[in-house]
Every structure is written in structure tokens, then in C-alpha cells.
Amino acid sequence: MGQTYDIDVLDGADFIAVAGVNEGDALGAVADLLPDDCYALTLGATARSIGLAGTAPDHLQIIRGEGYGMRLRTSGAVTLMTSTNDLCELIVLTGADVAGTTRATLFTASSPLAAGVTWRIVAVNRTASLAPFLTTRTPSFAAGTRVIMATGRLCAVENLRAGDRILTRDSGPQTVRHISHRVSPATGRDTAVRIAPGVLNNPRPLTLSAANRLVLNGGGETVSAGTLVDGKTVTAHHGGYVEYLTLHFDDDETVYAEGVSAATYPCRGAA
């Protein structure tokens, strides 16, 4: 089967040209896209997580989620810009059945996209690879985020220390082995996602990395924070800097961050 990956994708049919030669058309193969065409995500469009497997990053098959069994190849990439000079890169994927018949156009973005924002194509790359989008993105919490300790009290992540005991969703009290800290530009994959109070029964705003996975129901299925961005109650913050902290345990664990079940990162390979 080869290497396996998780990636968040949207349907090309949900990204519509609102100005330019292709006005009214959905996002299609990169060979058909032109600089200065403008696109916007349709209202109600949501990203979804799929599992991929393959022997090369640009020859993959969906092994989990919608489109199971479909084979994906990279069509290329486009660089987009908003009127406020925010940049985003899209990798466009073509899905085909086992007979090679094209069945879908999907895309993944370097940062979360909100509906209603107009993006202008500023560059087209017909030879881009999906590989950079398959690298591990570390789930992290913004400084100030409070988690529940094993004692039941709340503690901001920046005040935690290795050896502290944290309450986890599935394993009860667990020991923090390591805490990674970084200050990153809030762009691309390090864009900060802010979830307004009450959206997930969180009493205070929750700010975390777009890659952080959240458990939204009792079944344990997770979604990345970036897929929840709607531009209203869940927003992506582009620009400036954000202070991130990552909690490392012996294994994958889910902690309670501002009351929301959120994934952490195993200690193996922590630096």
C-alpha cells in the first residue's frame, strides 16, 4: 500500500469563478485556469478529511472517507491573492476510477478558506507536487488556551511543565512528557483558527492551529480545526504572529482545551 496520509480537501465544484474568462465555471484542471480569474468558495462549502495511500505523493488512492477507492493525481497548483494581499496556494487533484475515467476535481489549500471571499489567481504552476502538503503539521494551541489538569483545575498551556498530569478523554490522567514552543507567522499552514465562545460549548474563545484535530461527537471521529472555518463564528487569522505550544504525551491523546476535545502529539520525535 505504501505511505498513508490524512489530508483536508474541498470539491472543485464548490470553488466558482466570479470574474474573468472562466466566469461561472467551477474549479477544474489547472491547464484550464488563467491568471487574473477570480474565484470564491460557495456558501455552505466545507472541507472534509480523507485518508490516502500510495507509493508516491502524486499517485495516491483514497482509502478513507468520501470517494473511497478513487485514484488521485496532481493537476498542478495555483497561487491566489485577496484584495488585502493575503496569499493562499491550492493544489488541484483529479480523481479517477479504476478504469481511468475522471470522476472528480478536488483541491487542498495551504490555509483555510472562508466562503464569500474573492481570490484572484496570480500564478499557475502546472508541474507542482502534492508532496509539501503531505508533511506532518503539528497540532498546537495558542498561548492563553486553558486545559483541564488531572486535579480538575484549569491551567494555561504556557504555564504547564513536563511532568504535569493532564486529564485526557480516553486515557484519564496522563503525564506531559515534553512541551514544544514556537512563535510563527500566522500564514499558510500556521494560520491561527479562532473558535468563538459557545460554538463548541466552549465558554471562552479557543485559538489553535488549523492542523489541530477536534473530536466533535461521541463516536470519536475527528476533524481539523481548519475545516470548520466559516468566516463568521470560526475564523482564520492571516498575518501577524502567533505563539503556539504543543503538548507531547507518550501516545496520541485528546485533552480538553477550553472544554473542547482536542488532539495532542506523541512524544516520539519531539524536539
C-alpha positions in Angstrom: 0.0 0.0 0.0 2.9 2.4 0.7 2.8 5.5 2.8 -0.5 6.7 4.2 -1.6 10.3 4.8 -4.5 12.4 6.0 -5.4 15.5 4.1 -8.3 18.0 4.0 -9.9 18.6 0.6 -12.8 20.5 -0.9 -14.8 19.8 -4.1 -13.8 21.8 -7.2 -17.5 22.3 -7.8 -17.6 24.5 -4.6 -15.0 27.0 -5.9 -16.6 29.1 -8.6 -15.1 31.7 -11.0 -16.8 35.1 -10.2 -14.9 37.1 -12.7 -12.7 36.5 -15.7 -12.7 34.3 -18.8 -14.0 31.3 -16.8 -16.7 33.2 -15.0 -19.4 30.9 -13.8 -17.3 27.8 -14.1 -16.2 25.5 -11.2 -12.6 25.0 -10.5 -11.2 22.4 -13.0 -7.9 21.2 -14.2 -5.0 23.6 -13.8 -4.4 23.5 -17.5 -7.7 25.4 -17.9 -7.0 28.1 -15.3 -5.8 31.6 -16.2 -4.1 34.3 -14.2 -6.4 37.2 -13.1 -9.5 35.0 -13.0 -11.3 35.4 -9.6 -12.8 32.6 -7.6 -14.9 32.4 -4.4 -15.9 29.5 -2.2 -19.7 28.9 -2.3 -21.7 29.3 0.9 -22.1 26.1 2.8 -19.0 24.5 1.3 -17.0 22.6 3.9 -13.7 20.8 3.8 -13.5 17.1 4.6 -10.8 14.8 5.7 -9.8 11.8 3.6 -7.2 9.1 4.0 -4.7 8.5 1.2 -2.2 5.8 0.4 0.3 5.3 -2.3 3.9 4.7 -3.3 4.4 8.3 -4.5 2.8 11.6 -3.3 1.3 12.3 -6.7 -0.1 8.8 -7.3 -2.5 8.1 -4.5 -5.7 6.3 -3.7 -8.4 7.3 -1.3 -8.6 4.7 1.5 -10.8 6.5 3.9 -13.7 8.9 3.5 -15.9 10.1 0.6 -14.6 8.8 -2.8 -13.2 5.6 -1.3 -11.1 3.7 -3.9 -10.7 6.7 -6.2 -7.3 7.3 -7.6 -5.8 10.8 -7.4 -3.2 12.6 -9.4 -1.9 16.2 -9.1 -3.1 18.5 -11.8 -0.9 21.4 -10.6 -1.2 24.4 -8.3 -2.4 28.0 -8.3 -1.4 30.9 -6.1 -4.3 33.1 -5.0 -4.5 36.6 -3.6 -7.2 38.6 -1.9 -7.8 42.3 -2.1 -5.9 42.7 1.2 -2.9 40.8 -0.2 -3.5 37.5 1.7 -1.9 34.6 -0.2 -3.0 31.0 -0.5 -1.8 28.1 -2.6 -4.2 25.4 -3.9 -3.1 22.0 -5.1 -5.7 20.7 -7.6 -6.3 17.0 -7.7 -8.0 14.9 -10.4 -9.9 11.8 -9.2 -10.4 8.8 -11.5 -12.0 5.4 -11.1 -10.0 2.2 -11.7 -10.7 2.5 -15.4 -9.1 5.9 -15.5 -12.3 7.8 -16.1 -12.2 11.2 -14.4 -14.8 11.4 -11.7 -14.0 14.5 -9.6 -11.8 17.6 -9.1 -10.7 18.1 -5.5 -8.3 20.7 -4.1 -6.4 21.3 -0.8 -5.4 24.7 0.4 -2.3 25.9 2.2 -4.5 27.8 4.7 -8.3 27.7 5.5 -10.6 29.4 3.0 -13.8 31.2 4.1 -16.9 31.4 1.9 -17.6 34.7 0.2 -14.0 35.9 0.0 -12.8 36.7 -3.6 -9.5 35.2 -4.5 -7.6 36.3 -7.7 -5.3 33.8 -9.5 -1.8 35.4 -9.6 0.2 32.3 -10.7 -0.4 29.0 -12.3 2.0 26.1 -11.8 1.3 23.0 -14.0 4.1 20.9 -12.5 3.5 21.4 -8.8 3.6 18.3 -6.5 1.2 17.4 -3.6 4.2 16.3 -1.5 4.7 19.5 0.5 1.0 19.3 1.6 1.5 15.8 3.0 4.2 16.8 5.5 3.2 16.5 9.1 1.6 19.6 10.5 1.9 19.8 14.3 -1.3 20.4 16.3 -0.8 23.3 18.6 -2.6 25.6 21.0 -2.2 29.3 21.1 -0.8 30.8 24.4 -3.6 31.5 26.8 -5.6 28.3 26.0 -6.6 26.6 29.2 -6.6 22.8 29.6 -8.1 20.6 32.4 -5.5 19.2 34.7 -5.9 15.8 36.4 -7.0 17.6 39.5 -9.8 19.3 37.6 -8.4 22.8 37.7 -7.7 24.8 34.6 -4.2 25.8 33.5 -3.0 27.9 30.6 -0.8 25.9 28.3 2.2 28.3 28.7 2.2 27.6 32.4 2.4 23.8 32.0 5.7 21.9 32.6 6.9 18.5 31.7 5.7 16.1 34.4 2.3 17.7 34.9 -0.7 15.4 34.8 -3.5 16.3 32.4 -6.9 14.8 32.1 -7.4 13.1 28.7 -10.5 12.0 27.0 -9.7 8.3 26.6 -6.9 7.5 29.0 -7.7 9.5 32.1 -4.8 11.4 33.8 -1.7 11.3 31.7 1.8 12.8 32.1 3.1 15.6 29.8 6.5 14.4 28.6 7.5 17.4 26.6 6.2 20.9 25.6 7.2 22.4 22.2 7.1 26.2 21.8 7.3 28.3 18.7 6.3 31.8 17.5 5.2 31.6 13.9 3.8 33.9 11.3 0.1 33.4 11.1 0.1 32.4 7.4 -0.2 29.2 5.4 -0.4 26.1 7.5 0.3 28.0 10.7 -2.7 30.2 10.3 -4.5 30.5 13.6 -8.1 29.4 13.8 -10.3 31.1 16.3 -13.5 29.5 17.5 -15.9 31.9 19.1 -17.4 31.3 22.5 -20.3 28.8 22.5 -19.7 27.4 19.1 -18.5 24.0 20.5 -19.8 24.7 24.0 -16.5 26.5 24.8 -17.0 29.2 27.4 -14.1 31.3 26.0 -12.6 31.7 22.6 -10.4 28.8 21.5 -7.4 29.6 19.3 -5.4 26.8 17.8 -3.5 25.7 14.7 -5.5 24.8 11.6 -4.0 21.3 11.8 -5.3 20.6 15.3 -7.9 17.9 15.2 -11.1 18.2 17.3 -13.5 15.5 18.4 -17.0 16.8 17.7 -19.2 13.8 18.7 -19.2 10.8 21.0 -18.1 8.5 18.2 -14.6 9.8 18.3 -14.4 11.0 14.7 -12.1 14.0 14.3 -11.9 17.0 12.0 -9.2 19.5 11.7 -9.9 23.0 13.0 -9.2 24.4 9.6 -12.2 22.6 8.1 -14.6 24.5 10.4 -13.7 27.9 9.2 -16.9 29.7 8.1 -15.7 33.3 8.3 -18.2 34.1 11.0 -18.1 32.1 14.2 -14.9 30.2 13.2 -12.3 32.5 11.6 -8.8 32.1 10.2 -6.4 34.8 11.2 -3.9 35.7 8.5 -1.0 38.0 9.2 0.9 38.8 12.4 2.4 36.2 14.7 1.0 33.6 17.0 2.6 31.9 19.9 2.0 28.1 19.8 2.6 25.4 22.3 2.3 21.7 21.6 1.7 19.1 24.4 3.5 15.8 23.9 2.5 12.6 25.7 3.7 9.0 25.3 1.0 8.3 22.8 -1.7 10.3 20.9 -4.1 11.7 23.4 -7.1 14.0 23.4 -7.2 16.8 26.0 -9.9 19.3 27.0 -9.0 22.7 25.7 -11.5 25.4 26.8 -13.8 22.4 27.2 -13.3 21.2 23.6 -11.8 17.7 23.0 -8.6 18.4 21.0 -5.8 16.1 19.9 -2.2 16.4 21.0 1.0 14.9 19.7 3.0 11.8 20.8 6.4 12.4 22.3 8.4 10.3 19.8 10.4 12.6 17.7 9.6 15.7 19.8 12.2 18.4 19.7 
